[in-house]
C-alpha cells in the first residue's frame, strides 16, 4: 500500500519503483531520441535514485513527471547533462524536479543550430578573473592551480558563440546571484542549499539571464524553464498582471498609429499596421451601410504597456511569416517617438532590439 502517493513507507521501495519504471519504458521510448535506448535511460534513472535515496520520499507523480521531462528533453539524469533533485514544496511535501545542467544545455544548444557553443562557469576566490564591457568586451578566467573546488564563489559567467562566430557574454557577481536566489527560490531545502549542486545553480542563473539576449529555439527555451518549479515568480507576475497583452487586431491597430507608410494593398500591410485601408481613395469610397471604423486604442502610458504591445506584434509577425519586417518597423521614427513618450529606457530598448533582430534573422531567406 502507498501512503499519499509516496514511496516512503513501502517495503522494498527501490524494487517497487524499479518495477514501475520498467513498465514505463514504452512511454519513455516514445519520448526519447533514437540514440538513447529506453533501457539505458531507465538504468541511468535507477542509478540516480540509488545515489540519492531521498528521491524515494518524493511524491511518485513528481518523480515520474521528472523522468518524463528528462526523456522529452533527450537528456540523461546522470548528474552531468541533468539531475532529478528533491526539494520542499510550498505544501511541505517532498517534490522531485528535473534540473537540466549546463552540459545538457550546451548539448541542446549545439544541436539546435541557434548557437555554435554555449558554456558557463563559476569563479572562486583565488582565481585570476577579469572582465570588461563596452566596445571591447572580454572575460579572462584562470582558475587557481591549488584550488580544491570548495573555495567561495565570487562570480558566475556565461559565454555563447553565435553561428557567425560572434561571442556574447554575461557576468553576475555572487551578490547578484544571491539576490535572485533570495527573491525567487521557493524552498529552504533543495539544490540551492546543497553544496554539491549550488555551483550548478549559479551557472544556471548566469545562463538564464544571458538567454534573454540570445537567439533561442523553442526546445532550448523549454529546457531553460524546466526548473521553474524551484522558483516563485508570483511577485514578478503581480507587478505586471495589470498589463494585459491585447488581442492581435488591437495590437496591429495600435502600432499602426504614427508615421508608418500606409499599405499599398490589404495583403501587403506593413508589420504592426492595421489592414483596414487608410488611403484617401479608400476613405472616399461610398459605404453607407458600413459601421464606423473604431478609433485606434489609446497609446501605452509606460514601458510595461509598450512591451506588452511589442510582444503581441512579434507573435503576429511569427504567425504570419513577416519576421523580416520586424527590425525595420522597430527602428522606424514612429516607434522611436512612441518609446520616448513611454519612457522606455536604454536597457529595455536594447532587449527588445535583440528580440527583433533575432526574429528578423529567423525570417531571412535561406
N, C-alpha and C positions, 0 to 999 in steps of 0.2 A: 504494500500500500504506500502511496505517496502522501506527503504532508504538505498541502497547499502548493502543489506543483513543483516542489523542490526534491532534491535527492538527498537532503541532509540526513534523514532518519531511515534511509533504506539500507538493509543489509546488502553487502557486496555492491555498493552503489556504483563502483567503477565498472564492474562486469555488466550490470544492468544498463548503464549508459553505453557501453561498448555495443551491446546488442541493439539498442535503439539507433545508434549511429550507423551500424551496418545496414539496418533496414531502410535508412535514408539514402544509401549510396546511389540509388537510381535518381533521386531528386538532385543530388549533388552533381551527378554525371550530366544532367540536362543543363546545369548552370555553368559548369567548368569549361574552360577552353580545352581543345583537343589534346594539347601537350601535357595536361595534368590528369592522369587517370584517377577515377573516384576512389579506388582502393588506396592509392598513395595519399590522397587528401585526407581520408579518414585516419590513416596511420599517423599523419602529422598532427591531426586534432587530438588523437589519443595520447600522443607524446606530450602535447601541450597540457592536457588535463593531468597527466601523471606528474609533470613538473610543477604544476600549480594546483594542488588538490582543493584549494579554496573555491575553484570554479564549480565544484560539485555542490557547493552550498548556494549557488545562484539558481534562480528560477529556471526550470527546464526550458520554458519558452524562450527566454532571453538567450540561453546558451545555444539552442538550435538556430535561433534567428542570427546570432553572430556567426555561426558556422556557414549558414546560407549566404550571408553578405560577403564573407570571405570568398566563397566559391563564385559568386556573381562577379566579384572584382578580379577573379583569376589569379588570386594571390594565396600563398600558403601561410597559415598562422604558426610560423616556425620561429618567431622571435626576431626574424630579420626582415622579411617582407611585411610582416604584420603580427599582431598578437591579440588573443582574446583575453581581456582583463576584467576582473571583478571590481565593482565599486558599489558604494552605498547609495541607493536611490533615495528620492525625497520621502518615500513611504517607509524608509528604514529597512527595506529588504535588500538582500544582495542581488545585484543585477550584473549580467555579463554584457560586455560591449566589445565590438570588433574595432580594433585600433590599427589601421594601416600605418606602416612605418616608412621612414624616408627611403629605404631601399625599395620598398614597394612602389612608392610614388615615383621614384626615379625610373623604375622598370616601366610603369604605365606611361610616363611622360615620353620616354623614348619610343614606345610602341604607338603612341597616339599620333605622332607626326607633327604635333604642335611645337615641340621643343626637341632640340638635339640632345640636351642633357640638363639635369637639374639635381642639385645636391645641397645639403645643409649641414652645418657643423656647429659645435659649441666651442667656446673659448674658455680656458680655465686659467686661474691665477698661475703666473709663472710663464705663460705662453708669450711669445712675441706677437703682438697684434696691432695693426694699424689699418685705418680705412679713411677714405676721402670721398666726399660728394662733389657736386659741381660739374664743371666741364670735363674734368679728367678723373672720373671716379675709379677707385680701386679698393681691393681688400687684400691685405697681407696678413698671413697667419702661419706662424712656425711654432708648433707645439713644443713644449719644454722636453728636452731629452730625458730628464729624470722624472717625468710625470708618471703618477700612479693611476691616473684616470679618476681620482677621487677628490681632486682639488676643487674648491668652489668655482662655480661657473660665473663668468663675468659678462659674456655676450653670446648671442647666437646669430648666425647669418645664413642667408640663402643666396645661391648663385644659379641663375638659369642661363643656358646658352640657347639662343633662338636659332631658327632654321638658317638664317643668313650669317650666323657666326657671331652676331652681336650678343654681348653679355649684359644681363640685368642683375642688379644686386639689391639686397635688403639686409639691414643690420639692426638688431634690437639689443639694448642693454638688459642686464638681468633685472634692473629696476622696472623697465617697461614690461618685461615678461611677467614679473611677479604682479604687477598692477593688473594685467589681463587675467592672470590666474585668480587673484583675489576677487575680481569683479564678476567673473563669469563661471568659475568652477563651481559645480553644484554639489559636490560631495567632499566630506572631510577625509574619506578613506578611498583611495583609488590610485591611478597611475601618477598623479601629481605628487602624491605622498610617498611613493615608493622610490627609494634612491636608485633602483635599477632602471626604472622607466622615466624618471624625472628628466635626464638629459634628452631623451627622445621627445618628450613633451615640449621642451624648449626648442628643439629643432623644428617640430611641427608648428609651433607658434610662429616662428620666423617664416616658415614656408607658407602658412595660411595667410599671413599678412602680405607676403610677396605675391601670392596668387592673384590678388586683386588687380595687379597691373600686368598680368601675363596672359597671353592667349591660352584659353582653356578649352579642351574638348569636353563634351558632356560627361564622358566616362571619368575624366580626370577631376572634373568639378565634383562629381558624385563621390569620388574617393576621398577628396579633401573634407567632405562634410560627413563622412561615416562616423566620426567620433563626436558629433554634435550632442549626443546623449550625455556626454560628460560635462556639458556647459549649460548654463541658464542664461538665455538671451532675452528673457522677458523684459528686462529694463530697457534694452535697446528697442524692442518691439513697442513698449509703452511710449517711448519718446516719439515714435514715428507712426503710431496707429491712427492718428488723426489725418494722416496724409494717405489718401486712397488713390491708387493708380486708376486713371479714368478709363472708360470704355475706349476701344481703339478709335472709333469715329470721332469721339470728343477730343482725343489727343491730336488727331490729324487736323481737326478744325482749329484747335488752339494754336498748334505750331504753324498753321497756315497764315497766321497774322504776321505783319511786318513787311519787309521789302522783298520777300522771296518772289521770283518771277511767276506769273500765272501760268497754268498749264496750257499747252497748245492743243491738247485733246484730253478727254476724260481719262483715257487709259495711259496717259503719259504724265500724270501729275507728279511734280517734284516730291521727293520724300518729305514727309512731315506736313504736306499741304492737303487740304480737303479736295476731294474730287469734284465737288459741286462747281460748275462753270462759273467763272467770275469775270470774264472779259466783257467789255461794253456791249458787244454784239449779243452775248448770251443774256445780259441784263435787260436788253431792249426787246427780246423775243416775247411775243404775246403769250401769256399763260394765265388767263383769267380764273381758271379753276384751281390753280396750284396754290397750296398753302404758303404762307410767308416763310422765307428761309430764316431759321432761328439764328439769333446773334451768336457769334463765337463766344465761348465761355470766357469769363474774366481771366486775366493773366495771373500767373503764380505770384505769391507775395513773399516767398522766402526760398532759400536754397533747397529745402526738402521738397517743396512742391515742384520746383523746376526739375529736380532729379526724378521725381515720380513720372512726369511727362516725358522726360528724356528716355527713361527705361521703356515706356509704352511705345515710343516711336522706334526704338531699337528692335523691340519684339515684332512690331509690324513690318519693319524692313526685312527681318529674317524670314517671316512667314510668307512674304510676297516676293522674295528674291531680289530686293532692292538694296542690299547692303552696300553695294558700290557707291551709292549716293549719300551714305550717312556722313562721311567726313566732310564733303563739300557743304552739306547742309549745316553741320555743326559749326563750321568755320565761317558761315555767312554773316554779314553785317547785322542782319535782323536778330540772329541768335546771340551774337556778342552783346547787342544792346539789351536783350532780354536778360542775359546772365548778369550784366552790370546792374540792372534795375532790381534784380532779386538778391543782390549781394553775394553771388557765388564767388567763393574765394579761389585763390590760385590752385591750392591742393585739390579742391573739389573739381575745378575745371580740368586739371591735368588728369584726374582719374577718369572723367567722362571722355576726355580726348583719347586716352588709351583704349577705352572700350570701343569708341567709334573707329579708331584706327585698326584695331584687331578685327572688328566686324567687317570693315571695308576690305581688308585683306582677304577675309574668307570669301567675299563675293567677287574677287578678281578672277578674270578668265584664266583657266589652266593652260 
